[in-house]
């Protein structure tokens, strides 16, 4: 009986860990894609000649795009949370 309880607890902790870490990994991948598209090669840390690299003067800010994507995802999650609550209440 003790083995079943420990297995159940470890399974629950594993599921919790997956659902806590998966959104962080997905968000990191999305920000990698956004920065690769909007600001390719503009990082002085990865450039051979850091003196010639200037800050971008125009265009869309990649940080703002990442925050916007996060805001839209938050609204979608809130919508489905309310929908789930209404269906099972």
N, C-alpha and C positions, 0 to 999 in steps of 0.2 A: 504494500500500500504506500509506503514512503517513496519508493522508486517512481511510482506514477505521479505523486505530488511534485517531486523534484523535476520530473520530465515536463510536467505541465507548466511549472514556473519558468523553466529554462526556455520553453517554447514561447511563452508569453513575452519574456524579455527579448528573445530574438526577433519576434514580430515588432515589438516596440522599437528596437534598434533599427530595423529596416525602415519603418515608417518615419523615424526621426532623421535618418541619414539620407534617404533617397531624395527628398526635396532639395537638400543642400547640394547633392551631386548634380541634380538636374539643373538647378540654378547656376552652378558654376559652369556647366557645359553651355548653357544658353548665353551667359555673359562672355564666355570665350568666343562663341560664334559672333555675337554682336560686336565685340571689340575687334575681331579679325576682319569683319566687313567694313566697319565704319572708321577705324583708325589703324590701318595696316602699316607697320613699319614706323610709327610715330613715337615709339618709346625709346628714349635716349639710352636706357639701360641695355638694350639689345642692339644698339647701333655701333658700328666701328668708329664713326666720327661723330661724337656727341655734340661737338660745337656747331655743326651745321643743322642739327635737328631743331626746329622751332615748334612752339605750341600751335596747334591748329587754329586758324583764324576764322574759319567759316564752316558751315555744315552743321550736322546734327551731333550733339554731344552723346557719346556712347553711354555715359553714366546715366543720363536722363532717360535714354531708351531702356536701359536695364531696369530702372526704377518704375518706368511706365509699364513694362511687361509684368513686373511684380504687382503693381496696383491692379492691373486687369485680372491677373490670376487670383488675387485676393477677392475681387468682386465675384468672379466665377465660383470660387469656393464658397463664398457666403450664400450665393444663390442656391447652390446644390445642398448646402447644409440646411437651409430653410425648407427646401423642397423635400429633403429626406425626413426632416422633423415632422412636416405636415402629413407625409404618407404613412408614417409609423406611429403617430400619436394617438 
